[in-house]
Amino acid sequence: MRRRTRGRGRRQRRQADNQLVAVLAVAVVVIGLFVAVVNWLLAHWWVLIAVVVLAALAGGGWVYQRRQRARWEQVQARGLRYALPQLDALHHREFEHAVRELMRRDGCRDAERVGGGGDLGADVKATDPFGRRWVIQCKHRRGGDRGSAVGTPDLQVLNGTARPVHKADVVVLVTNGRISKPGQDFAKSQRLHLVDRRLLGTWAAGSQPLWDLLRAVPPPRRPSALS
């Protein structure tokens, strides 16, 4: 046992020594290459200047392109319009993306689509320029107002999570269809805002931001960092 233990110890020390030698060899090679490159650049200093100038030009071009792209996206956002037939033809996920883009157009720069499995009733969340947090549930109907009406159960799910879970100031259901009378009564009693087909058409046409089209929206909190 002692011999085997001593044998293993010697092998481990040899392995450690070999690893150390390999590391030192690599370090020597790297240092040698670095010194050679530095000496070459010192002898050919104009190459270094040319590289710096090219890098500066490339960096400036990249920054310029990013700024131009951002300006173009802002122009596109300000001009974003949807007609109701366009919205009717969308897949329900595309409809959620369209609602997100409309919120961004209105000035909610952090608007995001969060719909999907486990979304807890929220498809789009956004903060408006007045500091209010919006939680929106989207209900797309392929047949528009000929499709089934959005009913109370969908609104109950939204009402149960929007404020306690998502910390909403403004809770909205958006549909390209219609909302049942019991659903309308429930929304009114729970301070939920409804955007039906008629109101969606006005909003998507770009005439006014959504908060100007809804009644009894909570007052502004304060100008936010997104203002």
Phi, psi and omega in degrees: 000316180297319179297316179298320180296317179295323179297316178297321179297319179294318179298318180296320179294320178296318178298317179296319179296318180297318178297320179295318179298318180296317179297316179297320179296316178297318180298319179297317180297315181298314180297320179297317178296319180298315180297319180296318179296316179299315180297321180294318179294323177296325180282335181235061187299332181296331178295317180298318179297319180296320179296317179297317180297315179297319178296319179296319178296317179296317178296318178296320177296321179295316179296318180298316180297320179296317179295318179297319179295319179296319178295319180295321178296323177295319178297317178298317182296318180295330182264009184293128178220146173229138169265153182302319176300327176296315181293324179298325186280353183282154166288158185297329177290321177296326177296319177297319177297321179297319178296320177300315181294326177294322177294320177296319178303322182282356176115004179271087189291340180263010183304133181220147174271126182236006182296154181143189178299131179074024181282352177055043173087354182253127175254327179223136175232145183200157173244124182278170182297351180258010175086005181273138179267125182254135172236124188235132171254134183251132177234105182266136176240119182302326180268011181063227182284356174274348178282179181294145181286146172287127186250185182300320182305318179297319180291327178294320177298313179299315182296327183285342185240334191302312183274309182290327184264311185266357177059044183282144167266325181233124182247125188226141167246127181245130176218150173269007179247224183232165182238135183294158179298314175301324177295320178296318180295318180296316181299319180296320182289335184253010180059043174260141181261137183245132173243099180271187186302316182297311182291324177299319179299319178293315181295312184294336178288347173088019183285322184209155172292160187299323183292342175277344182265341182267152178264150173056039173288139179306149180295160178303143173285294179187158175302131183263176176295344180268000183292000000 
